[in-house]
Structures are given as C-alpha cells and as structure tokens.
C-alpha cells in the first residue's frame, strides 16, 4: 500500500481511538478520619438519659451546636433519646421539654511517638529557607483518635423553668499503627466498626 493510501487509513484509526482519564478527588478529610469522629460521637451518647419521665415529648434545640460533622452527631443524640424512650418532635410548641445541646469537642487528635530522629524542617539560611530531613527511627507508632464531648440542659417548654442538666457526655474512638526500621508496619491501619450481626439488620427498641 502506498503512502497516499496509507494516510487516510491512519487518520481513521486515530479518529476511532478513544481514551479515558480518571479524575480523583482529594477531600479535606479521609474516610478513616470521619469514621473516628463519628464513632466517638456515638460512644459519647451511649446510655443518654434525661431528668424527665420516659415517654415525654422532647424537642432537641440545636441552635448552639456548632461543630464539623454536627449533623451526624445530632442524629446520634436524637437516636439515643429515641432509644431511651422519649418521643421526639419537630416543633418546639409540640414538646413537653426542650433539650438544648452544645458541642465542646468533635474532632480528631493525633499523637506520634518516635524512638530515633523524627522528621524535621531545618532552616539553612537567613531567608528562612528550610530543608526537610526524613525520619530515621528504630520504632514509631501513631495514634489517631476521634474525640467527642457534648453537654446540655433541659427546660419546660411552656414555662421555661429548668428541669435539669446533662453532664458532659464524652466518647473516644482510637486506632494505632506501628512501624519498625521505617519499613515494617503492623497494627490497625483502618477503623473497624465491627461485624454486622448475621441476622436481621433491624433492631427493635
């Protein structure tokens, strides 16, 4: 086949060739980070009880509950109240009592322990330019821990008179990973929330 005939064939082949590219997102928080904080929130409200009779209608006032992942934490609080036997209402006027909640902490803490020389950034001139020195260690470990602390108070919807306060509810959820000789790693690398019961996924209160 001559060059004149080969050129159209190559052009058609190029036009028929398809390519695909994958766009990867880089969220501010990893899935493990979110699990740690959310599991801590669930642990904080385990066994939550209010100083009012079970069956009372409760309105959860979230006005002053300001935190990242607040929606999940508020849902955990509402779930704990429902499990404890209170009736949740969506309108303040429909309630017997208002439970005003606030968040003291709802975030992630990290701690790293190094036996050796940790990674450092060292200034090298008067312009404060720095050079990074990698870690040189025999052993190191890292703890990542979700921390949640909530509190609140409850008052009569009609009169506004106080009915009681809820002492700080604190929950933590931690994972730890280890590294030896900067190469060998072991330990829990991902948050494991636990295995699902092989039976029904529903649980009646």
Rosetta constraint file for C-alpha pairs under 8 A:
AtomPair CA 1 CA 5 HARMONIC 6.30 0.50
AtomPair CA 1 CA 6 HARMONIC 6.42 0.50
AtomPair CA 2 CA 6 HARMONIC 6.11 0.50
AtomPair CA 3 CA 7 HARMONIC 6.17 0.50
AtomPair CA 4 CA 8 HARMONIC 7.64 0.50
AtomPair CA 5 CA 9 HARMONIC 7.11 0.50
AtomPair CA 6 CA 10 HARMONIC 6.30 0.50
AtomPair CA 7 CA 11 HARMONIC 6.21 0.50
AtomPair CA 8 CA 12 HARMONIC 6.22 0.50
AtomPair CA 9 CA 13 HARMONIC 6.24 0.50
AtomPair CA 10 CA 14 HARMONIC 6.20 0.50
AtomPair CA 11 CA 15 HARMONIC 6.26 0.50
AtomPair CA 12 CA 16 HARMONIC 6.11 0.50
AtomPair CA 13 CA 17 HARMONIC 6.21 0.50
AtomPair CA 29 CA 33 HARMONIC 6.11 0.50
AtomPair CA 29 CA 34 HARMONIC 6.76 0.50
AtomPair CA 30 CA 34 HARMONIC 6.44 0.50
AtomPair CA 31 CA 35 HARMONIC 6.17 0.50
AtomPair CA 32 CA 36 HARMONIC 6.17 0.50
AtomPair CA 32 CA 190 HARMONIC 6.29 0.50
AtomPair CA 32 CA 191 HARMONIC 6.00 0.50
AtomPair CA 33 CA 37 HARMONIC 6.50 0.50
AtomPair CA 33 CA 108 HARMONIC 7.09 0.50
AtomPair CA 33 CA 146 HARMONIC 7.58 0.50
AtomPair CA 34 CA 38 HARMONIC 6.07 0.50
AtomPair CA 35 CA 39 HARMONIC 5.86 0.50
AtomPair CA 35 CA 191 HARMONIC 6.82 0.50
AtomPair CA 36 CA 40 HARMONIC 6.22 0.50
AtomPair CA 36 CA 108 HARMONIC 7.42 0.50
AtomPair CA 36 CA 144 HARMONIC 7.90 0.50
AtomPair CA 36 CA 145 HARMONIC 6.33 0.50
AtomPair CA 36 CA 146 HARMONIC 4.61 0.50
AtomPair CA 36 CA 173 HARMONIC 5.66 0.50
AtomPair CA 36 CA 174 HARMONIC 6.82 0.50
AtomPair CA 36 CA 191 HARMONIC 6.84 0.50
AtomPair CA 37 CA 41 HARMONIC 6.32 0.50
AtomPair CA 37 CA 106 HARMONIC 6.61 0.50
AtomPair CA 37 CA 107 HARMONIC 5.90 0.50
AtomPair CA 37 CA 108 HARMONIC 6.35 0.50
AtomPair CA 37 CA 145 HARMONIC 7.64 0.50
AtomPair CA 37 CA 146 HARMONIC 4.22 0.50
AtomPair CA 37 CA 147 HARMONIC 6.21 0.50
AtomPair CA 37 CA 148 HARMONIC 7.02 0.50
AtomPair CA 37 CA 172 HARMONIC 7.98 0.50
AtomPair CA 37 CA 173 HARMONIC 7.29 0.50
AtomPair CA 38 CA 42 HARMONIC 6.38 0.50
AtomPair CA 38 CA 69 HARMONIC 7.73 0.50
AtomPair CA 38 CA 72 HARMONIC 6.95 0.50
AtomPair CA 38 CA 73 HARMONIC 6.93 0.50
AtomPair CA 38 CA 146 HARMONIC 7.56 0.50
AtomPair CA 39 CA 43 HARMONIC 6.24 0.50
AtomPair CA 39 CA 146 HARMONIC 7.47 0.50
AtomPair CA 39 CA 172 HARMONIC 7.58 0.50
AtomPair CA 39 CA 173 HARMONIC 6.14 0.50
AtomPair CA 39 CA 193 HARMONIC 7.74 0.50
AtomPair CA 40 CA 44 HARMONIC 6.14 0.50
AtomPair CA 40 CA 146 HARMONIC 5.52 0.50
AtomPair CA 40 CA 147 HARMONIC 5.62 0.50
AtomPair CA 40 CA 148 HARMONIC 5.50 0.50
AtomPair CA 40 CA 171 HARMONIC 4.70 0.50
AtomPair CA 40 CA 172 HARMONIC 4.48 0.50
AtomPair CA 40 CA 173 HARMONIC 5.01 0.50
AtomPair CA 41 CA 45 HARMONIC 6.76 0.50
AtomPair CA 41 CA 73 HARMONIC 5.62 0.50
AtomPair CA 41 CA 76 HARMONIC 7.00 0.50
AtomPair CA 41 CA 106 HARMONIC 7.41 0.50
AtomPair CA 41 CA 147 HARMONIC 7.48 0.50
AtomPair CA 41 CA 148 HARMONIC 5.22 0.50
AtomPair CA 41 CA 149 HARMONIC 7.64 0.50
AtomPair CA 41 CA 171 HARMONIC 6.04 0.50
AtomPair CA 41 CA 172 HARMONIC 7.70 0.50
AtomPair CA 42 CA 46 HARMONIC 6.58 0.50
AtomPair CA 42 CA 73 HARMONIC 7.28 0.50
AtomPair CA 42 CA 76 HARMONIC 5.79 0.50
AtomPair CA 42 CA 77 HARMONIC 7.89 0.50
AtomPair CA 42 CA 171 HARMONIC 7.33 0.50
AtomPair CA 43 CA 170 HARMONIC 7.52 0.50
AtomPair CA 43 CA 171 HARMONIC 4.84 0.50
AtomPair CA 43 CA 172 HARMONIC 6.88 0.50
AtomPair CA 43 CA 173 HARMONIC 7.97 0.50
AtomPair CA 44 CA 148 HARMONIC 6.37 0.50
AtomPair CA 44 CA 149 HARMONIC 6.65 0.50
AtomPair CA 44 CA 150 HARMONIC 7.45 0.50
AtomPair CA 44 CA 169 HARMONIC 5.10 0.50
AtomPair CA 44 CA 170 HARMONIC 4.53 0.50
AtomPair CA 44 CA 171 HARMONIC 3.82 0.50
AtomPair CA 44 CA 172 HARMONIC 7.39 0.50
AtomPair CA 45 CA 76 HARMONIC 7.13 0.50
AtomPair CA 45 CA 77 HARMONIC 6.13 0.50
AtomPair CA 45 CA 80 HARMONIC 6.29 0.50
AtomPair CA 45 CA 169 HARMONIC 6.22 0.50
AtomPair CA 45 CA 170 HARMONIC 7.66 0.50
AtomPair CA 45 CA 171 HARMONIC 7.60 0.50
AtomPair CA 46 CA 80 HARMONIC 6.65 0.50
AtomPair CA 47 CA 80 HARMONIC 7.05 0.50
AtomPair CA 47 CA 84 HARMONIC 7.42 0.50
AtomPair CA 48 CA 80 HARMONIC 6.08 0.50
AtomPair CA 48 CA 81 HARMONIC 6.64 0.50
AtomPair CA 48 CA 84 HARMONIC 7.06 0.50
AtomPair CA 49 CA 81 HARMONIC 7.09 0.50
AtomPair CA 49 CA 84 HARMONIC 6.50 0.50
AtomPair CA 50 CA 154 HARMONIC 7.94 0.50
AtomPair CA 50 CA 164 HARMONIC 7.90 0.50
AtomPair CA 50 CA 166 HARMONIC 7.07 0.50
AtomPair CA 51 CA 163 HARMONIC 6.91 0.50
AtomPair CA 51 CA 164 HARMONIC 6.05 0.50
AtomPair CA 51 CA 165 HARMONIC 7.79 0.50
AtomPair CA 52 CA 56 HARMONIC 7.03 0.50
AtomPair CA 52 CA 163 HARMONIC 7.56 0.50
AtomPair CA 54 CA 84 HARMONIC 7.33 0.50
AtomPair CA 54 CA 85 HARMONIC 5.31 0.50
AtomPair CA 54 CA 86 HARMONIC 5.36 0.50
AtomPair CA 55 CA 85 HARMONIC 5.67 0.50
AtomPair CA 55 CA 86 HARMONIC 4.62 0.50
AtomPair CA 55 CA 87 HARMONIC 5.71 0.50
AtomPair CA 56 CA 86 HARMONIC 5.48 0.50
AtomPair CA 56 CA 87 HARMONIC 5.92 0.50
AtomPair CA 56 CA 95 HARMONIC 7.90 0.50
AtomPair CA 56 CA 96 HARMONIC 6.28 0.50
AtomPair CA 56 CA 97 HARMONIC 7.59 0.50
AtomPair CA 57 CA 86 HARMONIC 6.17 0.50
AtomPair CA 57 CA 87 HARMONIC 4.56 0.50
AtomPair CA 57 CA 88 HARMONIC 5.76 0.50
AtomPair CA 57 CA 89 HARMONIC 6.47 0.50
AtomPair CA 57 CA 94 HARMONIC 7.52 0.50
AtomPair CA 57 CA 95 HARMONIC 4.82 0.50
AtomPair CA 57 CA 96 HARMONIC 5.10 0.50
AtomPair CA 57 CA 97 HARMONIC 6.56 0.50
AtomPair CA 58 CA 86 HARMONIC 6.66 0.50
AtomPair CA 58 CA 87 HARMONIC 5.98 0.50
AtomPair CA 58 CA 88 HARMONIC 5.07 0.50
AtomPair CA 58 CA 89 HARMONIC 6.07 0.50
AtomPair CA 58 CA 95 HARMONIC 5.24 0.50
AtomPair CA 58 CA 96 HARMONIC 6.09 0.50
AtomPair CA 58 CA 97 HARMONIC 5.15 0.50
AtomPair CA 58 CA 98 HARMONIC 5.76 0.50
AtomPair CA 58 CA 99 HARMONIC 6.72 0.50
AtomPair CA 59 CA 88 HARMONIC 6.09 0.50
AtomPair CA 59 CA 89 HARMONIC 5.43 0.50
AtomPair CA 59 CA 90 HARMONIC 6.46 0.50
AtomPair CA 59 CA 91 HARMONIC 6.79 0.50
AtomPair CA 59 CA 92 HARMONIC 5.60 0.50
AtomPair CA 59 CA 94 HARMONIC 7.95 0.50
AtomPair CA 59 CA 95 HARMONIC 5.67 0.50
AtomPair CA 59 CA 96 HARMONIC 7.91 0.50
AtomPair CA 59 CA 97 HARMONIC 6.42 0.50
AtomPair CA 59 CA 98 HARMONIC 4.84 0.50
AtomPair CA 59 CA 99 HARMONIC 6.06 0.50
AtomPair CA 60 CA 78 HARMONIC 7.54 0.50
AtomPair CA 60 CA 88 HARMONIC 7.76 0.50
AtomPair CA 60 CA 98 HARMONIC 6.03 0.50
AtomPair CA 60 CA 99 HARMONIC 4.88 0.50
AtomPair CA 60 CA 100 HARMONIC 6.03 0.50
AtomPair CA 60 CA 101 HARMONIC 7.26 0.50
AtomPair CA 61 CA 98 HARMONIC 6.59 0.50
AtomPair CA 61 CA 99 HARMONIC 5.84 0.50
AtomPair CA 61 CA 100 HARMONIC 4.59 0.50
AtomPair CA 61 CA 101 HARMONIC 6.41 0.50
AtomPair CA 62 CA 74 HARMONIC 7.63 0.50
AtomPair CA 62 CA 100 HARMONIC 6.37 0.50
AtomPair CA 62 CA 101 HARMONIC 5.95 0.50
AtomPair CA 62 CA 102 HARMONIC 7.29 0.50
AtomPair CA 63 CA 100 HARMONIC 7.82 0.50
AtomPair CA 64 CA 100 HARMONIC 7.82 0.50
AtomPair CA 64 CA 101 HARMONIC 6.94 0.50
AtomPair CA 64 CA 102 HARMONIC 5.63 0.50
AtomPair CA 65 CA 70 HARMONIC 7.07 0.50
AtomPair CA 65 CA 101 HARMONIC 6.09 0.50
AtomPair CA 65 CA 102 HARMONIC 4.33 0.50
AtomPair CA 65 CA 103 HARMONIC 5.52 0.50
AtomPair CA 66 CA 70 HARMONIC 6.54 0.50
AtomPair CA 66 CA 102 HARMONIC 7.14 0.50
AtomPair CA 66 CA 103 HARMONIC 6.52 0.50
AtomPair CA 67 CA 103 HARMONIC 6.78 0.50
AtomPair CA 67 CA 105 HARMONIC 7.69 0.50
AtomPair CA 67 CA 106 HARMONIC 6.40 0.50
AtomPair CA 68 CA 106 HARMONIC 6.99 0.50
AtomPair CA 68 CA 107 HARMONIC 7.51 0.50
AtomPair CA 69 CA 73 HARMONIC 6.60 0.50
AtomPair CA 69 CA 106 HARMONIC 7.67 0.50
AtomPair CA 70 CA 74 HARMONIC 6.03 0.50
AtomPair CA 71 CA 75 HARMONIC 6.20 0.50
AtomPair CA 72 CA 76 HARMONIC 6.25 0.50
AtomPair CA 73 CA 77 HARMONIC 6.32 0.50
AtomPair CA 74 CA 78 HARMONIC 6.21 0.50
AtomPair CA 75 CA 79 HARMONIC 6.03 0.50
AtomPair CA 76 CA 80 HARMONIC 6.16 0.50
AtomPair CA 77 CA 81 HARMONIC 6.29 0.50
AtomPair CA 78 CA 82 HARMONIC 6.15 0.50
AtomPair CA 78 CA 88 HARMONIC 7.57 0.50
AtomPair CA 79 CA 83 HARMONIC 6.10 0.50
AtomPair CA 80 CA 84 HARMONIC 6.14 0.50
AtomPair CA 81 CA 85 HARMONIC 6.57 0.50
AtomPair CA 81 CA 86 HARMONIC 5.72 0.50
AtomPair CA 81 CA 87 HARMONIC 7.96 0.50
AtomPair CA 81 CA 88 HARMONIC 7.79 0.50
AtomPair CA 82 CA 86 HARMONIC 5.26 0.50
AtomPair CA 82 CA 87 HARMONIC 6.42 0.50
AtomPair CA 82 CA 88 HARMONIC 6.83 0.50
AtomPair CA 83 CA 205 HARMONIC 5.90 0.50
AtomPair CA 89 CA 94 HARMONIC 6.52 0.50
AtomPair CA 89 CA 95 HARMONIC 6.34 0.50
AtomPair CA 90 CA 94 HARMONIC 7.70 0.50
AtomPair CA 91 CA 95 HARMONIC 7.10 0.50
AtomPair CA 92 CA 98 HARMONIC 7.15 0.50
AtomPair CA 92 CA 157 HARMONIC 7.33 0.50
AtomPair CA 93 CA 157 HARMONIC 7.22 0.50
AtomPair CA 95 CA 157 HARMONIC 6.48 0.50
AtomPair CA 96 CA 156 HARMONIC 6.32 0.50
AtomPair CA 96 CA 157 HARMONIC 5.59 0.50
AtomPair CA 96 CA 158 HARMONIC 7.50 0.50
AtomPair CA 97 CA 154 HARMONIC 6.56 0.50
AtomPair CA 97 CA 155 HARMONIC 5.58 0.50
AtomPair CA 97 CA 156 HARMONIC 4.62 0.50
AtomPair CA 97 CA 157 HARMONIC 4.82 0.50
AtomPair CA 98 CA 154 HARMONIC 5.47 0.50
AtomPair CA 98 CA 155 HARMONIC 5.49 0.50
AtomPair CA 98 CA 156 HARMONIC 6.44 0.50
AtomPair CA 98 CA 157 HARMONIC 5.81 0.50
AtomPair CA 99 CA 152 HARMONIC 6.82 0.50
AtomPair CA 99 CA 153 HARMONIC 5.87 0.50
AtomPair CA 99 CA 154 HARMONIC 4.47 0.50
AtomPair CA 99 CA 155 HARMONIC 6.88 0.50
AtomPair CA 100 CA 152 HARMONIC 5.39 0.50
AtomPair CA 100 CA 153 HARMONIC 5.57 0.50
AtomPair CA 100 CA 154 HARMONIC 6.22 0.50
AtomPair CA 101 CA 150 HARMONIC 7.03 0.50
AtomPair CA 101 CA 151 HARMONIC 5.86 0.50
AtomPair CA 101 CA 152 HARMONIC 4.28 0.50
AtomPair CA 101 CA 153 HARMONIC 6.86 0.50
AtomPair CA 102 CA 150 HARMONIC 5.78 0.50
AtomPair CA 102 CA 151 HARMONIC 5.66 0.50
AtomPair CA 102 CA 152 HARMONIC 5.94 0.50
AtomPair CA 103 CA 148 HARMONIC 7.78 0.50
AtomPair CA 103 CA 149 HARMONIC 6.04 0.50
AtomPair CA 103 CA 150 HARMONIC 4.55 0.50
AtomPair CA 103 CA 151 HARMONIC 6.62 0.50
AtomPair CA 104 CA 148 HARMONIC 7.60 0.50
AtomPair CA 104 CA 149 HARMONIC 5.33 0.50
AtomPair CA 104 CA 150 HARMONIC 5.76 0.50
AtomPair CA 104 CA 151 HARMONIC 7.53 0.50
AtomPair CA 105 CA 147 HARMONIC 6.58 0.50
AtomPair CA 105 CA 148 HARMONIC 5.12 0.50
AtomPair CA 105 CA 149 HARMONIC 4.98 0.50
AtomPair CA 105 CA 150 HARMONIC 7.13 0.50
AtomPair CA 106 CA 146 HARMONIC 7.47 0.50
AtomPair CA 106 CA 147 HARMONIC 5.68 0.50
AtomPair CA 106 CA 148 HARMONIC 4.41 0.50
AtomPair CA 106 CA 149 HARMONIC 6.55 0.50
AtomPair CA 107 CA 146 HARMONIC 5.88 0.50
AtomPair CA 107 CA 147 HARMONIC 5.62 0.50
AtomPair CA 107 CA 148 HARMONIC 6.75 0.50
AtomPair CA 108 CA 144 HARMONIC 7.02 0.50
AtomPair CA 108 CA 145 HARMONIC 5.66 0.50
AtomPair CA 108 CA 146 HARMONIC 4.53 0.50
AtomPair CA 108 CA 147 HARMONIC 6.04 0.50
AtomPair CA 109 CA 144 HARMONIC 5.95 0.50
AtomPair CA 109 CA 145 HARMONIC 5.24 0.50
AtomPair CA 109 CA 146 HARMONIC 6.35 0.50
AtomPair CA 109 CA 147 HARMONIC 7.22 0.50
AtomPair CA 110 CA 142 HARMONIC 7.16 0.50
AtomPair CA 110 CA 143 HARMONIC 5.57 0.50
AtomPair CA 110 CA 144 HARMONIC 4.62 0.50
AtomPair CA 110 CA 145 HARMONIC 6.30 0.50
AtomPair CA 111 CA 142 HARMONIC 5.74 0.50
AtomPair CA 111 CA 143 HARMONIC 5.18 0.50
AtomPair CA 111 CA 144 HARMONIC 6.75 0.50
AtomPair CA 112 CA 140 HARMONIC 7.17 0.50
AtomPair CA 112 CA 141 HARMONIC 5.78 0.50
AtomPair CA 112 CA 142 HARMONIC 4.39 0.50
AtomPair CA 112 CA 143 HARMONIC 6.36 0.50
AtomPair CA 113 CA 140 HARMONIC 5.42 0.50
AtomPair CA 113 CA 141 HARMONIC 5.44 0.50
AtomPair CA 113 CA 142 HARMONIC 6.48 0.50
AtomPair CA 114 CA 118 HARMONIC 6.24 0.50
AtomPair CA 114 CA 137 HARMONIC 6.52 0.50
AtomPair CA 114 CA 138 HARMONIC 7.96 0.50
AtomPair CA 114 CA 139 HARMONIC 6.20 0.50
AtomPair CA 114 CA 140 HARMONIC 4.36 0.50
AtomPair CA 114 CA 141 HARMONIC 6.81 0.50
AtomPair CA 115 CA 137 HARMONIC 5.63 0.50
AtomPair CA 115 CA 138 HARMONIC 5.88 0.50
AtomPair CA 115 CA 139 HARMONIC 5.37 0.50
AtomPair CA 115 CA 140 HARMONIC 6.04 0.50
AtomPair CA 116 CA 135 HARMONIC 7.87 0.50
AtomPair CA 116 CA 136 HARMONIC 5.96 0.50
AtomPair CA 116 CA 137 HARMONIC 4.10 0.50
AtomPair CA 116 CA 138 HARMONIC 6.00 0.50
AtomPair CA 116 CA 139 HARMONIC 7.35 0.50
AtomPair CA 117 CA 135 HARMONIC 5.73 0.50
AtomPair CA 117 CA 136 HARMONIC 5.06 0.50
AtomPair CA 117 CA 137 HARMONIC 5.69 0.50
AtomPair CA 118 CA 134 HARMONIC 7.20 0.50
AtomPair CA 118 CA 135 HARMONIC 4.57 0.50
AtomPair CA 118 CA 136 HARMONIC 6.42 0.50
AtomPair CA 118 CA 137 HARMONIC 7.09 0.50
AtomPair CA 119 CA 132 HARMONIC 7.28 0.50
AtomPair CA 119 CA 133 HARMONIC 5.50 0.50
AtomPair CA 119 CA 134 HARMONIC 4.54 0.50
AtomPair CA 119 CA 135 HARMONIC 4.08 0.50
AtomPair CA 119 CA 136 HARMONIC 7.42 0.50
AtomPair CA 120 CA 132 HARMONIC 5.80 0.50
AtomPair CA 120 CA 133 HARMONIC 5.17 0.50
AtomPair CA 120 CA 134 HARMONIC 6.72 0.50
AtomPair CA 120 CA 135 HARMONIC 7.50 0.50
AtomPair CA 121 CA 130 HARMONIC 5.89 0.50
AtomPair CA 121 CA 131 HARMONIC 5.56 0.50
AtomPair CA 121 CA 132 HARMONIC 4.51 0.50
AtomPair CA 121 CA 133 HARMONIC 6.20 0.50
AtomPair CA 122 CA 130 HARMONIC 5.12 0.50
AtomPair CA 122 CA 131 HARMONIC 5.40 0.50
AtomPair CA 122 CA 132 HARMONIC 6.46 0.50
AtomPair CA 122 CA 133 HARMONIC 7.47 0.50
AtomPair CA 123 CA 128 HARMONIC 5.33 0.50
AtomPair CA 123 CA 129 HARMONIC 5.46 0.50
AtomPair CA 123 CA 130 HARMONIC 4.10 0.50
AtomPair CA 123 CA 131 HARMONIC 6.45 0.50
AtomPair CA 124 CA 128 HARMONIC 6.70 0.50
AtomPair CA 124 CA 129 HARMONIC 5.87 0.50
AtomPair CA 124 CA 130 HARMONIC 5.60 0.50
AtomPair CA 124 CA 131 HARMONIC 6.89 0.50
AtomPair CA 125 CA 129 HARMONIC 6.04 0.50
AtomPair CA 125 CA 130 HARMONIC 7.82 0.50
AtomPair CA 135 CA 182 HARMONIC 7.94 0.50
AtomPair CA 136 CA 182 HARMONIC 7.21 0.50
AtomPair CA 137 CA 180 HARMONIC 7.60 0.50
AtomPair CA 137 CA 181 HARMONIC 6.16 0.50
AtomPair CA 137 CA 182 HARMONIC 6.36 0.50
AtomPair CA 138 CA 180 HARMONIC 5.64 0.50
AtomPair CA 138 CA 181 HARMONIC 4.68 0.50
AtomPair CA 138 CA 182 HARMONIC 6.94 0.50
AtomPair CA 139 CA 178 HARMONIC 7.55 0.50
AtomPair CA 139 CA 179 HARMONIC 5.71 0.50
AtomPair CA 139 CA 180 HARMONIC 4.35 0.50
AtomPair CA 139 CA 181 HARMONIC 6.03 0.50
AtomPair CA 139 CA 182 HARMONIC 7.19 0.50
AtomPair CA 140 CA 178 HARMONIC 5.94 0.50
AtomPair CA 140 CA 179 HARMONIC 5.26 0.50
AtomPair CA 140 CA 180 HARMONIC 6.48 0.50
AtomPair CA 141 CA 176 HARMONIC 6.97 0.50
AtomPair CA 141 CA 177 HARMONIC 5.58 0.50
AtomPair CA 141 CA 178 HARMONIC 4.28 0.50
AtomPair CA 141 CA 179 HARMONIC 6.03 0.50
AtomPair CA 142 CA 176 HARMONIC 5.64 0.50
AtomPair CA 142 CA 177 HARMONIC 5.46 0.50
AtomPair CA 142 CA 178 HARMONIC 6.58 0.50
AtomPair CA 143 CA 174 HARMONIC 6.80 0.50
AtomPair CA 143 CA 175 HARMONIC 5.90 0.50
AtomPair CA 143 CA 176 HARMONIC 4.58 0.50
AtomPair CA 143 CA 177 HARMONIC 6.80 0.50
AtomPair CA 144 CA 174 HARMONIC 5.68 0.50
AtomPair CA 144 CA 175 HARMONIC 5.56 0.50
AtomPair CA 144 CA 176 HARMONIC 6.50 0.50
AtomPair CA 145 CA 172 HARMONIC 6.59 0.50
AtomPair CA 145 CA 173 HARMONIC 5.48 0.50
AtomPair CA 145 CA 174 HARMONIC 4.17 0.50
AtomPair CA 145 CA 175 HARMONIC 6.51 0.50
AtomPair CA 146 CA 172 HARMONIC 5.50 0.50
AtomPair CA 146 CA 173 HARMONIC 5.17 0.50
AtomPair CA 146 CA 174 HARMONIC 6.36 0.50
AtomPair CA 147 CA 170 HARMONIC 7.55 0.50
AtomPair CA 147 CA 171 HARMONIC 5.98 0.50
AtomPair CA 147 CA 172 HARMONIC 4.77 0.50
AtomPair CA 147 CA 173 HARMONIC 6.91 0.50
AtomPair CA 148 CA 169 HARMONIC 7.87 0.50
AtomPair CA 148 CA 170 HARMONIC 5.66 0.50
AtomPair CA 148 CA 171 HARMONIC 5.15 0.50
AtomPair CA 148 CA 172 HARMONIC 6.43 0.50
AtomPair CA 149 CA 168 HARMONIC 6.29 0.50
AtomPair CA 149 CA 169 HARMONIC 5.36 0.50
AtomPair CA 149 CA 170 HARMONIC 4.40 0.50
AtomPair CA 149 CA 171 HARMONIC 6.46 0.50
AtomPair CA 150 CA 168 HARMONIC 5.52 0.50
AtomPair CA 150 CA 169 HARMONIC 5.07 0.50
AtomPair CA 150 CA 170 HARMONIC 6.66 0.50
AtomPair CA 151 CA 165 HARMONIC 8.00 0.50
AtomPair CA 151 CA 166 HARMONIC 5.73 0.50
AtomPair CA 151 CA 167 HARMONIC 5.86 0.50
AtomPair CA 151 CA 168 HARMONIC 4.56 0.50
AtomPair CA 151 CA 169 HARMONIC 6.01 0.50
AtomPair CA 152 CA 165 HARMONIC 5.96 0.50
AtomPair CA 152 CA 166 HARMONIC 5.28 0.50
AtomPair CA 152 CA 167 HARMONIC 7.35 0.50
AtomPair CA 152 CA 168 HARMONIC 7.77 0.50
AtomPair CA 153 CA 162 HARMONIC 7.82 0.50
AtomPair CA 153 CA 163 HARMONIC 7.81 0.50
AtomPair CA 153 CA 164 HARMONIC 5.92 0.50
AtomPair CA 153 CA 165 HARMONIC 3.98 0.50
AtomPair CA 153 CA 166 HARMONIC 5.69 0.50
AtomPair CA 154 CA 162 HARMONIC 6.19 0.50
AtomPair CA 154 CA 163 HARMONIC 5.51 0.50
AtomPair CA 154 CA 164 HARMONIC 5.48 0.50
AtomPair CA 154 CA 165 HARMONIC 5.95 0.50
AtomPair CA 154 CA 166 HARMONIC 7.92 0.50
AtomPair CA 155 CA 160 HARMONIC 5.60 0.50
AtomPair CA 155 CA 161 HARMONIC 5.44 0.50
AtomPair CA 155 CA 162 HARMONIC 4.21 0.50
AtomPair CA 155 CA 163 HARMONIC 4.83 0.50
AtomPair CA 155 CA 164 HARMONIC 6.97 0.50
AtomPair CA 156 CA 160 HARMONIC 4.89 0.50
AtomPair CA 156 CA 161 HARMONIC 5.36 0.50
AtomPair CA 156 CA 162 HARMONIC 6.35 0.50
AtomPair CA 156 CA 163 HARMONIC 6.48 0.50
AtomPair CA 174 CA 191 HARMONIC 7.96 0.50
AtomPair CA 175 CA 188 HARMONIC 6.09 0.50
AtomPair CA 175 CA 189 HARMONIC 7.14 0.50
AtomPair CA 175 CA 190 HARMONIC 7.19 0.50
AtomPair CA 175 CA 191 HARMONIC 6.35 0.50
AtomPair CA 176 CA 187 HARMONIC 6.41 0.50
AtomPair CA 176 CA 188 HARMONIC 5.71 0.50
AtomPair CA 176 CA 189 HARMONIC 6.99 0.50
AtomPair CA 177 CA 185 HARMONIC 7.29 0.50
AtomPair CA 177 CA 186 HARMONIC 6.15 0.50
AtomPair CA 177 CA 187 HARMONIC 4.73 0.50
AtomPair CA 177 CA 188 HARMONIC 5.47 0.50
AtomPair CA 177 CA 189 HARMONIC 5.74 0.50
AtomPair CA 178 CA 185 HARMONIC 5.49 0.50
AtomPair CA 178 CA 186 HARMONIC 5.36 0.50
AtomPair CA 178 CA 187 HARMONIC 5.88 0.50
AtomPair CA 179 CA 183 HARMONIC 6.54 0.50
AtomPair CA 179 CA 184 HARMONIC 5.42 0.50
AtomPair CA 179 CA 185 HARMONIC 4.35 0.50
AtomPair CA 179 CA 186 HARMONIC 6.59 0.50
AtomPair CA 180 CA 184 HARMONIC 5.08 0.50
AtomPair CA 180 CA 185 HARMONIC 6.47 0.50
AtomPair CA 196 CA 201 HARMONIC 7.58 0.50
AtomPair CA 197 CA 201 HARMONIC 7.04 0.50
